[in-house]
Amino acid sequence: MKIEIELPDWCDERHIYVVAGTELVAYKEYQEKKFHIKTTRCNECGKCCMGLIPGHVPIDENKTCVHLGEDGPEKRPCKLGAVRPWPCIEGDPIKGKWKDGKDICSVRYDGEK
């Protein structure tokens, strides 16, 4: 699918996210020239919903999102589905890395290994 849109100049001063439903499919960080397109989707392991900071989403005593489901040992999909809040959508692990540099995510964007 190809989409062409003309954005106002002030958008260059912002991050730009493209979502399909609740899934981040492309992003462009502030002052970058190109969009990064998702090439590998989420495998619903649930790791991004664990060890969360209080205040962003409701969490349990283990700092795990209360909306995290369990469909076996390696599949933990979000029970909210298409009604996930923006912090969860925005929290899609861009570049498949977390703040500590660990590569724990299946999500990949163009140009990544």
C-alpha positions in Angstrom: 0.0 0.0 0.0 1.3 3.4 -0.8 0.0 6.6 0.9 1.1 10.1 -0.1 0.3 13.1 2.1 1.5 16.6 2.4 2.3 17.5 6.0 2.8 21.1 7.3 6.3 22.3 8.0 5.9 22.3 11.7 5.7 18.5 11.6 9.4 18.4 11.1 9.7 19.5 14.7 7.9 16.4 15.9 8.1 12.6 15.9 5.6 11.1 13.5 3.9 7.8 14.0 1.7 5.8 11.6 -0.6 3.2 13.1 -2.9 0.6 11.7 -5.6 0.1 14.3 -3.4 -0.1 17.4 -0.2 -1.3 15.8 2.7 1.0 15.0 3.7 0.3 11.4 6.0 3.2 10.7 7.7 6.1 12.5 10.0 9.1 11.8 11.9 10.6 14.6 12.4 14.3 15.0 14.6 15.8 12.2 15.1 12.4 10.4 14.6 12.4 6.7 12.9 9.0 6.2 10.3 6.8 7.8 11.2 3.5 9.3 8.7 0.8 8.1 7.9 -2.3 10.3 9.2 -5.5 8.7 8.6 -8.0 11.5 5.5 -7.9 13.6 5.0 -8.5 17.3 5.0 -12.1 18.4 2.9 -11.3 21.5 5.5 -12.5 24.0 4.3 -9.9 26.6 7.9 -8.9 27.7 7.2 -5.2 26.9 4.3 -5.3 29.3 6.4 -6.5 32.2 8.5 -4.3 34.6 6.4 -1.2 33.9 6.6 2.1 35.6 3.6 2.9 37.8 1.3 5.6 36.5 1.4 4.7 32.8 -0.9 1.7 32.8 -2.5 -0.3 35.6 0.0 -2.8 36.9 -0.1 -5.6 39.4 2.4 -6.3 42.3 5.0 -7.6 39.9 4.9 -4.3 37.8 3.2 -6.2 35.0 0.2 -4.7 33.1 -3.1 -6.1 34.4 -4.4 -6.4 30.8 -1.7 -8.9 29.8 -3.3 -12.2 28.9 -1.8 -15.7 28.9 -2.1 -18.1 26.0 0.8 -20.4 27.0 4.4 -19.9 28.2 5.5 -17.9 25.2 2.4 -16.0 24.1 0.9 -13.3 26.3 -1.4 -11.0 24.1 -2.9 -7.8 25.3 -6.5 -8.4 26.5 -7.5 -4.9 25.4 -6.9 -5.6 21.7 -8.0 -2.7 19.5 -8.8 -0.4 22.5 -5.3 -0.2 23.9 -4.4 3.3 25.2 -1.9 5.6 23.4 1.0 4.9 25.9 0.8 1.2 24.9 0.8 2.0 21.2 3.6 4.6 21.5 5.5 2.1 23.7 6.0 -0.3 20.7 9.7 -1.2 21.0 11.2 0.9 18.2 14.3 -0.7 16.9 13.6 -3.9 19.0 15.8 -2.6 21.9 15.0 -1.5 25.4 16.6 1.2 27.4 19.2 -1.2 28.7 20.2 -2.2 25.2 18.8 -5.7 25.4 17.4 -7.1 22.2 14.3 -9.0 23.6 11.7 -8.1 20.9 10.6 -9.7 17.7 9.6 -6.3 16.2 11.9 -5.0 13.5 11.9 -2.0 11.2 13.7 -1.6 7.8 17.4 -1.6 8.0 17.6 -3.5 11.3 19.1 -6.9 11.9 
